[in-house]
Amino acid sequence: MNHFLVKSEPFKYSWEQFLSDKQTFWDGVRNYQARNNLQAMKKGDLVLFYHSNEGKEVVGIAKVVKEHYQDPTTADERWVVVDLAPIETLKRPVTLETIKKDPVLQNIALVRQGRLSVIPLTREEFDHIVALGSGIFVD
C-alpha cells in the first residue's frame, strides 16, 4: 500500500464538502510531478487531505477508490484524475507548523516541495501524522 497527501484550498474544495459529497475525482492537477504521483496511486491507497493557504493543516484521511483515468475537465490527454472517498476526520488538525517542527517529518515533501499538490509519503510519515491528529502522544 502507498500513502499520499493531497492539497486543496478550502474555499475551492473543503474537507467538509468532500464529506458531504462522499466521493470525488481529484482534478485540476497541472504539474507533471503531481500527475505522476496521481498515476502511482492504486485502489485502496491511503491519502491525507490537507487544507492549503487557509488553515495549512491536515484534516482528514481518504482512500483511493478508482485508479487514474483521463481528467474529464480537459481534453488534454496528459492530465489524469483519481477517485477518492473520505474515511475519517482527524480528531485534531495537524498544522504545517507542527509538521515543520517535528523531527520525524523533516524530509517530508510537504516541507521540501511546498507547492506540489499531490505528494507521496512514507508509511512512517503517514502514520506519524495520523497519530498526531488522533491526539495520541508521539515520541
Secondary structure as the mmCIF struct_conf table of DSSP 4:
data_model
#
loop_
_struct_conf.conf_type_id
_struct_conf.id
_struct_conf.beg_label_comp_id
_struct_conf.beg_label_asym_id
_struct_conf.beg_label_seq_id
_struct_conf.end_label_comp_id
_struct_conf.end_label_asym_id
_struct_conf.end_label_seq_id
STRN STRN1 HIS A 3 SER A 8
TURN_TY1_P TURN_TY1_P1 PRO A 10 LYS A 12
BEND BEND1 TYR A 13 TYR A 13
HELX_RH_AL_P HELX_RH_AL_P1 TRP A 15 ASP A 21
BEND BEND2 LYS A 22 LYS A 22
STRN STRN2 THR A 24 PHE A 25
HELX_RH_AL_P HELX_RH_AL_P2 TYR A 32 ALA A 40
TURN_TY1_P TURN_TY1_P2 LYS A 43 GLY A 44
STRN STRN3 LEU A 46 HIS A 51
BEND BEND3 ASN A 53 GLY A 55
STRN STRN4 GLU A 57 GLN A 70
TURN_TY1_P TURN_TY1_P3 PRO A 72 THR A 73
BEND BEND4 ALA A 75 ALA A 75
TURN_TY1_P TURN_TY1_P4 GLU A 77 ARG A 78
STRN STRN5 VAL A 80 THR A 95
HELX_RH_AL_P HELX_RH_AL_P3 LEU A 96 LYS A 101
HELX_RH_3T_P HELX_RH_3T_P1 PRO A 103 LEU A 105
TURN_TY1_P TURN_TY1_P5 GLN A 106 ASN A 107
HELX_RH_AL_P HELX_RH_AL_P4 ALA A 109 ARG A 112
TURN_TY1_P TURN_TY1_P6 GLN A 113 ARG A 115
BEND BEND5 SER A 117 SER A 117
STRN STRN6 VAL A 118 LEU A 121
HELX_RH_AL_P HELX_RH_AL_P5 ARG A 123 SER A 134
TURN_TY1_P TURN_TY1_P7 GLY A 135 GLY A 135
#
